[in-house]
Amino acid sequence: MALLLSLETSSHFFSCALYADGLMISYKESLVRQSTASMLTVFINNLFEETQLTKDQLSVVVISSGPGSYTGLRIGTSTAKGICYASQAKLIAVNTLELLTYQFLKLQSKIHTGQFLLCPMLDARRDEVYCALFSQDSTIIEKPNAKIIDQKSFLKYLDQCPIYFFGEGSAKCKKIITHPQAIFIDEINPSAAYLGEIGWQMFNSNKVESIEEFEPFYLKNFIVKKPITLS
């Protein structure tokens, strides 16, 4: 039996799942903001306790590689690496925007029948989002980037065909991108359930990472702000 653990920690929330031979057998998620540091390992242990399996049975650990929350990505990566070292499991990483696109196509049955594009978005603070643009067959049109959104964003594409915007970063763009061909889909957040599906496919193709050398795809440098002192 090939056992796979998937960890999704790129957003404000987190989830984890266990897969056995490509089928999900247990799943947990936290919808409490900023709970990853305190609860991720607890949830992982619960997965193994409930299924009566052990970490040394793992074949692979799959994580979302980013972009996304700097802190969340660091926690997910360090946790995954620790488990891989201890269990001799392989490590697989999936781009978070590609994960969101995969989820959208799996979840949305009522989508445009003609040509359309897909734009997953993650919150990058203020008016900025991490985003990418994909065709309806998941081909990359615009590579992942950090973009400040204004009324002209994606205009050359929107004039040609509809674009579906989704992911937690898309909510703050609704009032900015008002083109009639801009379609916003709510409540599609990166999930370990779908991460495990992609990870299983990559595991069968042996698309693994070097545990020693892997680093998350942050996309932007992490900036530590000095606290404001009130006089």
C-alpha positions as CSV (number, residue, x, y, z in Angstrom):
1,M,0.0,0.0,0.0
2,A,1.3,3.4,-1.0
3,L,0.4,6.0,1.7
4,L,0.4,9.7,0.9
5,L,0.0,12.7,3.3
6,S,-1.0,16.0,1.8
7,L,-0.5,19.3,3.7
8,E,-2.0,22.6,2.5
9,T,-0.8,25.6,4.5
10,S,-0.5,28.4,1.9
11,S,-3.5,30.4,3.0
12,H,-4.8,31.8,6.3
13,F,-6.3,28.3,7.0
14,F,-4.9,24.8,6.6
15,S,-5.9,21.3,5.8
16,C,-4.4,17.8,5.7
17,A,-5.4,14.5,4.2
18,L,-4.3,10.9,4.0
19,Y,-4.5,8.9,0.8
20,A,-4.0,5.1,0.4
21,D,-3.3,3.9,-3.1
22,G,-4.8,7.1,-4.5
23,L,-8.0,7.2,-2.5
24,M,-8.5,9.7,0.3
25,I,-9.1,7.9,3.6
26,S,-9.1,10.8,6.1
27,Y,-9.3,14.6,5.9
28,K,-9.1,17.4,8.4
29,E,-9.2,21.2,8.0
30,S,-9.1,24.3,10.3
31,L,-11.1,27.4,9.4
32,V,-9.6,29.3,12.3
33,R,-7.3,32.0,11.0
34,Q,-3.6,31.7,12.0
35,S,-4.0,28.3,13.6
36,T,-1.5,26.5,11.5
37,A,1.5,26.8,13.9
38,S,-0.4,25.5,16.9
39,M,-2.7,22.8,15.3
40,L,-1.1,21.4,12.1
41,T,0.9,18.6,13.9
42,V,-2.1,17.9,16.1
43,F,-4.3,17.3,13.1
44,I,-1.7,15.2,11.4
45,N,-1.4,13.0,14.4
46,N,-5.2,12.7,14.5
47,L,-5.2,11.4,10.9
48,F,-2.9,8.6,11.8
49,E,-4.7,7.8,15.1
50,E,-8.1,7.6,13.4
51,T,-6.9,5.4,10.6
52,Q,-4.6,3.3,12.8
53,L,-1.7,3.9,10.5
54,T,1.8,5.2,11.3
55,K,4.1,7.8,9.8
56,D,6.8,5.2,9.0
57,Q,4.3,3.7,6.5
58,L,4.3,6.9,4.4
59,S,5.6,6.8,0.8
60,V,5.3,10.5,0.1
61,V,4.4,13.8,1.6
62,V,2.8,16.4,-0.7
63,I,2.8,20.2,0.1
64,S,1.6,23.3,-1.7
65,S,4.8,25.1,-2.7
66,G,3.3,28.7,-2.9
67,P,2.8,31.4,-3.5
68,G,0.9,32.3,-0.4
69,S,1.3,33.1,3.3
70,Y,5.0,33.3,4.1
71,T,4.5,31.9,7.6
72,G,2.1,29.2,6.4
73,L,4.5,28.0,3.7
74,R,7.4,27.9,6.2
75,I,5.4,25.8,8.7
76,G,4.1,23.4,6.0
77,T,7.6,23.0,4.5
78,S,9.4,22.4,7.8
79,T,6.7,20.0,9.0
80,A,6.8,18.0,5.7
81,K,10.6,17.9,5.7
82,G,10.7,16.6,9.3
83,I,8.2,13.9,8.5
84,C,10.1,12.9,5.3
85,Y,13.4,12.6,7.1
86,A,11.9,10.5,9.9
87,S,9.9,8.2,7.7
88,Q,12.1,8.1,4.5
89,A,9.2,9.3,2.5
90,K,9.6,11.3,-0.7
91,L,8.6,15.0,-1.0
92,I,6.4,16.4,-3.7
93,A,5.4,20.1,-4.1
94,V,2.5,21.6,-6.1
95,N,2.2,25.3,-7.1
96,T,-0.8,26.7,-5.1
97,L,-2.2,28.6,-8.1
98,E,-2.1,25.4,-10.2
99,L,-3.8,23.6,-7.3
100,L,-6.6,26.2,-7.2
101,T,-7.1,25.9,-11.0
102,Y,-7.3,22.1,-10.7
103,Q,-10.0,22.5,-7.9
104,F,-12.0,25.0,-10.0
105,L,-12.2,22.6,-12.9
106,K,-13.2,19.7,-10.6
107,L,-15.8,21.7,-8.7
108,Q,-17.5,23.8,-11.4
109,S,-19.9,21.9,-13.6
110,K,-21.8,25.0,-14.9
111,I,-19.1,27.0,-16.7
112,H,-18.9,28.8,-20.0
113,T,-19.3,26.5,-23.0
114,G,-17.1,28.6,-25.3
115,Q,-13.6,29.9,-24.8
116,F,-12.7,31.2,-21.3
117,L,-9.7,31.8,-19.1
118,L,-9.0,31.0,-15.5
119,C,-7.4,33.3,-12.9
120,P,-6.7,31.9,-9.5
121,M,-5.9,34.6,-6.9
122,L,-4.4,34.5,-3.4
123,D,-4.3,37.5,-1.1
124,A,-0.9,39.3,-1.1
125,R,-2.0,42.2,1.2
126,R,-3.5,45.6,0.3
127,D,-4.5,45.9,-3.4
128,E,-2.1,43.2,-4.5
129,V,-2.7,39.5,-5.3
130,Y,-0.7,36.5,-6.3
131,C,-2.3,35.3,-9.5
132,A,-1.7,33.5,-12.8
133,L,-3.8,33.1,-15.9
134,F,-4.6,29.7,-17.4
135,S,-6.5,28.5,-20.5
136,Q,-9.5,26.2,-20.0
137,D,-7.1,23.2,-20.5
138,S,-4.8,24.5,-17.7
139,T,-2.1,25.8,-20.1
140,I,-0.3,28.8,-18.5
141,I,-1.0,32.1,-20.2
142,E,0.6,34.3,-17.6
143,K,3.0,32.9,-15.1
144,P,2.4,33.4,-11.4
145,N,3.1,36.9,-10.3
146,A,2.3,39.5,-7.7
147,K,-0.1,42.0,-9.3
148,I,-1.6,45.3,-8.1
149,I,-5.2,45.2,-9.3
150,D,-6.8,48.2,-11.0
151,Q,-9.7,48.6,-13.5
152,K,-7.3,47.9,-16.4
153,S,-6.1,44.6,-15.0
154,F,-6.6,41.7,-17.5
155,L,-8.5,44.1,-19.8
156,K,-6.9,42.8,-23.1
157,Y,-8.0,39.3,-22.2
158,L,-11.5,40.3,-20.9
159,D,-12.2,42.0,-24.2
160,Q,-11.7,38.7,-25.9
161,C,-13.4,36.1,-23.6
162,P,-14.8,35.6,-20.1
163,I,-12.4,35.1,-17.2
164,Y,-13.3,33.2,-14.1
165,F,-11.7,34.7,-11.0
166,F,-11.5,32.6,-7.8
167,G,-9.5,32.0,-4.7
168,E,-9.4,34.0,-1.5
169,G,-7.7,36.9,-3.2
170,S,-10.5,37.4,-5.7
171,A,-13.0,38.7,-3.2
172,K,-11.3,42.1,-2.9
173,C,-11.1,42.5,-6.7
174,K,-14.8,42.3,-7.3
175,K,-15.4,46.0,-7.0
176,I,-12.3,46.8,-9.0
177,I,-12.6,44.5,-12.0
178,T,-16.0,45.4,-13.3
179,H,-15.8,44.2,-16.9
180,P,-19.0,42.4,-18.0
181,Q,-16.9,39.3,-18.9
182,A,-15.3,39.1,-15.4
183,I,-17.0,36.2,-13.5
184,F,-16.2,35.8,-9.7
185,I,-16.6,32.4,-8.0
186,D,-16.6,32.4,-4.2
187,E,-15.4,29.9,-1.7
188,I,-12.7,28.1,-3.6
189,N,-9.8,27.8,-1.2
190,P,-6.7,25.6,-1.6
191,S,-7.5,22.2,-0.1
192,A,-5.3,19.2,0.9
193,A,-8.0,16.9,-0.5
194,Y,-7.3,18.0,-4.1
195,L,-3.6,18.5,-3.4
196,G,-3.5,14.8,-2.6
197,E,-5.0,14.0,-6.0
198,I,-2.4,16.0,-7.9
199,G,0.3,14.6,-5.6
200,W,-0.7,11.0,-6.3
201,Q,-0.4,11.6,-10.1
202,M,3.0,13.2,-9.6
203,F,4.1,10.4,-7.3
204,N,3.3,7.9,-10.1
205,S,5.4,10.0,-12.5
206,N,8.2,10.2,-9.9
207,K,8.1,14.1,-9.9
208,V,9.8,14.5,-6.5
209,E,11.8,17.3,-4.8
210,S,15.1,17.2,-3.1
211,I,14.3,17.3,0.5
212,E,17.5,19.1,1.4
213,E,17.3,21.7,-1.3
214,F,13.6,22.5,-1.6
215,E,12.4,26.0,-0.7
216,P,8.8,27.4,-1.0
217,F,7.9,29.6,-3.9
218,Y,7.4,32.9,-2.0
219,L,7.2,35.1,-5.1
220,K,7.8,38.2,-2.9
221,N,10.5,38.9,-0.3
222,F,9.3,38.7,3.3
223,I,9.4,42.2,4.9
224,V,9.5,42.5,8.7
225,K,7.9,45.8,9.8
226,K,9.2,47.7,12.8
227,P,6.6,48.1,15.5
228,I,5.2,51.6,15.8
229,T,6.1,53.3,19.1
230,L,3.5,55.7,20.4
231,S,4.9,58.7,22.2
